[in-house]
Amino acid sequence: MSADRIEIENDTIRALFEAAAIVRAQAHAPYSGYRVGAAVLDDQGDTWLGCNVENASYPEGSCAETAAIAAMVAGGGQRIQHVVIAGGHDAIEPCSPCGGCRQRISEFADGDTQVWLMEANGTLTAYSVADLLPAGFTLVDKR
């Protein structure tokens, strides 16, 4: 898996990360204690937020990325331009989307769409959707 490591420089990505970090604080994670926030920027320039929500029937909760994508769809958004994920404790490794969320992101994004992950030291790592989900399954030709 390749990645481009950068410092936060782009104002759009910085704003998305700040939004994801704020919504992460709203996560309902009483079982794992692992809070995640996600911000999705759609092709209309709208930002959609989500946080993980756990429940007693663990692991039948919902991921932050799933919640943000659902909000985008409910609000009329159709295509993802960027995803920023703010997660975890003080782990050194960034919070990468689970397999199900990688597929969900792929449904609404192009292969070169960037998924940004934040490390504890503040460095963002950008992965393309194609890097996160090589040879992904699709029923729709998105070309």
N, C-alpha and C positions, 0 to 999 in steps of 0.2 A: 504494500500500500504506500503510495507516494503522498507527500503533503508539502505545502508551501507554508513555512513558518514565518510569521511577520509580527511586528509590534502593532498595537492598535494605532492606525494612522487615518484610515478612512472614516469620515464623519458619519456616514450611513451605517457602517458596521459598528462603530462605537455606540451610536444611538440604539441599535438593535441589541447589542450586548447589555447596555444599561437597562433596557426594558426587560430583557430576559432575566437579569439579576434581580430586578425588583419583583417580578412575578414569581421567581423561585422562592422568595420568602413566603409566598402565599400557599405553597405546596402543602398537601395533606399527606404527610409521610410518617405516621406514628409507629409503623412497624419496622421499616428499614432505617428511618432517620436520614435517608438520602433524598434531599430535595433537588428538583431539577426544574428549570424554567426554560422556555423556548420562545423565540420571536421569529416569525415568518414575515418576510417582505414579499408581497405579491406583485404581479406585473402592472397593477394600477397604482402602485406606490403606497398601498395600505399596509399597515403592520398589524399582525394578528398574534396574540399571546396565548400561552398555555403553560400549565404547571402539572406535575404528576399528582395523581390522586389515588392513594392506596385505600383498601378497605379490608375488613376482617376476613374476607374470603381471598386472602393473599394467595396468588399473585393476580387476582382479577381486577386490578386497578387500571388506570390509564396513564400512559406516558405523556410527558410535557409536549413532545413533538406531535403526538396524536391529537392532543387537545388544541394546539395551535392550528393544525391543519383543519380540524373540524370547525373551528371558529372561522377560518378563512372561507371554507365552503359555505357555511351557514350565512356568511356575510356577502356572498356573491363572488368571492375571489376564485380564480381558475388556475393560475399558474404561479409557481413559486420562483422568485428571483434569488433569494438568499434565505438561509436558515442559520440562526445563531443559538447555540445551546450552552446554558450556564448551569453547571451541575455540581453535585457532590459535596463532600466534606472538604477537607484540606488536602485531598489527594494530589499527588504530583501529576498523574495522568488525567487528561481531560475526559469528560463524560461523552462517550461516543454513542450514537443511536443504536438501539437494539435492532435485530434483524427485521422485525415487523415494522418498526418505524422507518428503517431504510427503504423497505418496499413502499410504505405509504408516501414518503418523500418522493420516491421515484415516479409514483403515479401522477404527480403534479409538477414535476421538474424535468428539465433537460439533463442530459448526462454531464454537461459542464457546469451546471448550477453548483454554487459553492455552499458547503455546510461548514460553518465555523464553530470550532470547539475552543473553550477557554481553559488554559492551564492555571494552576494555583499561583504561578509567578506573573500572571497577566498576559502571557504570550498567547496569541490566537494561532490555531492551526487550521488551515483551510483544506478541506478534502472536496473533490468533485463527487457528485452523486455516482458517477461511473466508478470512481475509486472505492467508494463505500459499498457499492453493489454491482460488482462486475458481472456481466452476462445476466442482468436482472430480468425477471419475468415480466412480460407485458402482453396484453391483448390488443393494445392500441399502438399504431405506428405514430410516434410523436415527431417525426421529421417534418 
